[in-house]
């Protein structure tokens, strides 16, 4: 196989991938992605899990450790088969919160904390760098296999090849990975290219496998026989490694940045996950189906000391199958490139969103919101992302150069797995446990990362590499129980299992304990509820307060991040949804929250939150903010209580006024009625007096007649006098100029006198009078005559108006405090409620049914008399008839 | 609002299907870890091939069951999510 053809083929292959990505992007831009967004493509894109480590390394792994390599695939199989538990929730959360990376997920969950974003980003970068180096190494090695055919100019120096590969990958990734800023627009081109590469590597490995099983051996039975005969058969399953590796690979398939990228971020339809749940395990199974046969035949046929990591390539080559070797080479190439591309995109997104952009925002003066969004932020983010891609690949290349490309592939891969598995407690805790707090997540992640670094990562550089040999022998600072190989004195454990065990145990413990004793902030609690209850609609983070953000400033900022077209379309849509013309919707909480989610799809949750906060005037919801809100609410409540009180007072006043008005109107009517009444009352006696006096003046009357006429005149004149007396008395009483004659008298005498006096009114009616003589045995110091007048009035009224067939009168006396209550109650129909307030007014006559002979002044006089006696008289409703209560002080002191 | 005590047959089936989907990885984990129980105890002769065949058989079985379950689970993805069953 000429080396030139190999180079040409790989260039052609890369060109083909470029074309695929390019064409797909074009189609997607035209909105015709169609089948490109099918579950098949989704499943195939998940195959970035299978890197060159799988493609080449699995065979080497099998050659060294038998079936143990399977654990790397059994873990993910269990996770995908159990998609209903974790993956479904992750994907739903990822889509709903527009998560851009695993760092974004953790940061978003724990109150949009950027500190957590930075921690996860750093952990991922540290863990991924050797992994990327591993990919570069495998490509270099695979080139190296062909190097003996290299032309003179090609030195075969691994570094040069790796450099070219790294540069080419960086270019490809930048071209297709940073075209769109909004991660939610997704990298359709890249995903499709990855899917194509997935097919290539599967076909390549299957082809080599088929060639080995049916070409070099005689079918499955023969292979089984050869396995039994080979060195691999001596392998013994180590239980702790077996379980530990299944666990850690299951954790890694969720936590690896590149897996999170294709599984959650690039997911276009949640239902694709249902297909991937069985199709991805199937892919993994097919990828590992021929690993052991290839390893066995490789060990059999290849010369002693041949690198088993390269059997996939060297075996066909040694057998003279140039085409097959070429295919295998492309398969390995695909595995490496797809992993590097996706990993670079994922890491670059994290670095730019959680390190570069926040740093840039931090360096800006926070006070000036306009300045914070000035400058082309979109450009900044894109540039930072591109630089991050270059940086990530440069790191990988540097690691490769520094480490000299040594070490078995599998070891490096497992170290990275354990590293990213440190994210697992914070992640699972975050999506299943509302009690998980930011402090807990920080503590867990830092503990896990520290243990992993000390126990697994640094020792991987070899004794005396980074850690001095003394640390291995005696522990740091001579503390024996902190030796990296035997933490807390636990010895005899496999180093990898030891690292998995201690890092995850300490990580989880720190996470749980700190979560239990700390209190989450408001945003954390809201995000926690939103994440844990993602399947319940309507649970969401606290919306932005209305009206704090200027829509124009928001649009300016959105344009800088999303690009003019996308931002304007988003705003127009928002305005239309609110039923408004133009491009500026009201900054309603819903709209601003939607915008934040959209922005977080581009720059990550923490950054988006901070940026909106700068414009909306609230960088983050702190407890102080909530306290302020609560105070405000309290003030508003207080204010509204005052208002309510005022309103109550107003209502009462209004009611009093209304009542007064009503009374006035009725009084006015009464007065009119009275005026006509009194003119009638005055006119009637006057008319008869005039008429009879005229008759008397004519003289010639029989003597009896003259006397009779004179008596009529006398009676009528008396009536007039009485009316005028009443009016006079009333005006005297009202003016308060009345003279009282105070004396001590028994109440019984007063009532006796009143009954006798009132007996003259309608004497034909027989009244049954009920009295309580014992109770009446009270001595009052008062003006007896005037009090008697009141009783006379009340009793006369009863005699006049009581309409019962057998009228009764009850007089009840009670002593209460220093006052005497005297109730005068008859058994008539009483006084209707609407009239009760009027009866004490002057000139009031309720009915004309009985010619009372009075002018309607009686009760008015009673009221005034009682006022002058320091007491009251009031109507007593609900006594089964007309009832009046007279209240009089026991001892009236003469006012000076 | 109170949930009904008994569910219609179709919804009952769907919930048990979800239970099955949740249980599948547990069974899978058990079967994948089973070699721990027997492998070290057997003869000095290697048992790589039988173990491998066993593991691949379990693997294939899981894929088939997961495929059957996901076909039914996918159809009710759009339905109302009644999680706390």
Interface residues (C-beta under 8 A of the other chain):
Chain A: X66 X67 X70 X74 X77 X78 X79 X80 X81 X82 X83 X84 X85 X224 X227 X228 X232 X233 X234 X235 X236 X237 X239 X242 X243 X246 X270 X271 X274 X275 X277 X278 X279 X281 X282 X285 X289 X292 X535 X536
Chain B: X18 X21 X22 X24 X25 X26 X28 X29 X32 X33 X35 X36 X39 X40 X45 X46 X47 X48 X49 X51 X52 X53 X55 X56 X59 X60 X62 X63 X64 X65 X66 X67 X69 X70 X71 X73 X74 X77 X81 X83
